Amino acid sequence: MNIIERHLPHGAQKNNPKLIVIHAMGEYINDPEPTLAVDFLDKLGLSAHALIMPYGDVMMCRRPEQGAYHARGFNTDSLGIEFLVEGDHDYGSFISEIKTNYIKKEQWEAGVELVKHWKSVYNITEVKRHSDISPGRKVDPGRGFKWEKFLQETI
């Protein structure tokens, strides 16, 4: 797993992780021009602990001991991972894409490895989708993300 450090300043200084939250977002956000996901998060004052690029590189944006603004109400007791959906997306194309099998093999493997590592280090037993903790508001990581398989592989 290749780690890229790209610190985002947005989040609490302390985090006591008990949960891992899996998200998805576009690799590039068309707003109004294509903007790299990490720059888009920074512009909005948001963050995640890790962004997993389509070909498996992991961009670390917050240390696990720090909070990250990734899920309303879950920012000082969770670790957030964004699986980046390859390409340039507006909201409509993003929603369409996460209904398909959008995760690349290397990306999947990096995500499994990171979740297993965090579960071990922080004694975490719970992994949820963004849609699980914010039903009716969020749909990511989407039905194209093989959720049951991911849970089995991260035991």
N, C-alpha and C positions, 0 to 999 in steps of 0.2 A: 504494500500500500504506500503510494507516494503522498507525502504530506506537504501541503503548501500552507504557510502561515500568512494570514491576512486578517489582522485584528480589526474588529468592529468595536467602537466604544459604547455601544448602546446596550445597557443591561445593568442589573444589580451587581454590586461588588461581591456579594456572597450568594452561594447556591448550595443547597443541600439535596443533591439529586436522589430521587426515589422512583423516578419514572423516566422513560425515554419516549419522546414523541417524534413520530415519523411524518414528514411533510413532503410535498413536491412543489416545485415552482419552475418556471421557465429558465433555461440556461441564459437566454437573453430576453428581456422584457421590452416590448415595443411601446415606448412611452415618451414622446411620440417617435423617438428613434431607438434602435436597438441599444439596450444598456445591459451590461453584464450583471447577473443576479446579485452579486455581492455589492456592486455599486448602487443598485436599485434599493437593496435593503438599507444601506447607509443613508441614502437620500431620504428614505422614509423614517429614519430613526429606529430601525428594527435590526434584529440580528438573529443568528442561529449559532449553535456551537460548531456545527460542521455542515459544509455543502459538499455533496458528492457529485463530482463531475461525470458526464456521460461515459468517459473512458477510464473511470476508476480513480483519478486523483481526488484526494480529500483536502478541501480547503478548510482549515481550522480558523474560526473567526472569534471564538470566545473560549477561554479555558473552562473546563468542567466545574471548577470551583467558583466560577462567576455565573451570575444569571444572564440569560439572553432573552430578548423580547421576541419570542417566536410563537407564543400561544397565550391568548388572554387568560389570566388567572393561573397559569402554570409556569411562571417565569423564575421562581426561586426554589423550585423543587423538582426540576426536570432538565433533561438534556435534549436539545432539539437538533434533528438532522433533516436537512433539505436534500432530497434526491432531485437533481436538476434534469429537467426534460430537455433533451437535445433540441437546439434550434432557437429561432426567434419567435416569440409568442405574444399575442394579445390575449385577453382573458378567454375569449371564445375559442381560439385555437388551442390554448392550454387545456381547457375543459374537454375538448374533443380528444386531444392526444392522451390524456391520462385515463381514457376509457380503453386504450389499446395497450398492448404489451410494450411499453416504452422503455423499460429498464434494460440497459446493456449488461452483458455478462460481467465485465470488469467492474462496473458500477455496483451491481448486485453483490459481488464478492467483497468489495471494499465495505459496503454497508453491513453485511453480515459480520465481517471481521471487527468493525468498529463497535457494533452493538454488543457482540460477545465480550470484547475487551471491557467496555464500560460496565456491563452487567457484572463481570468478575471483580473489577476494581472497586466499584461502588455498591456492591451487593444489591443490585437492582433486579427485581423479578417481574416488573410490569413494563410492557412496551405497548403503546397505543398509537393509533393513527390520529392525525389532526381531526379528521371527521368524527372520531369517537369522543373526543373531548369538547367538540364544538358542533354537535349535530344540528342540521338545519342551516348552519352558517358556512361551514367548510366541507369540501368534498374530497380533499386530497388526503392520501396519495392517489386515490382513484381506484376504480375497479380493475384497471390494467396492472396494478401492483399486486403480485401474487401473495396476499397477506398471510394466509395459513401456512404456505410454504416458508415464508420469511420467518414466521414465529417458530416453526419447527427447526429451521437451520440455525437459529440464534439461541437455542437452548444451551 
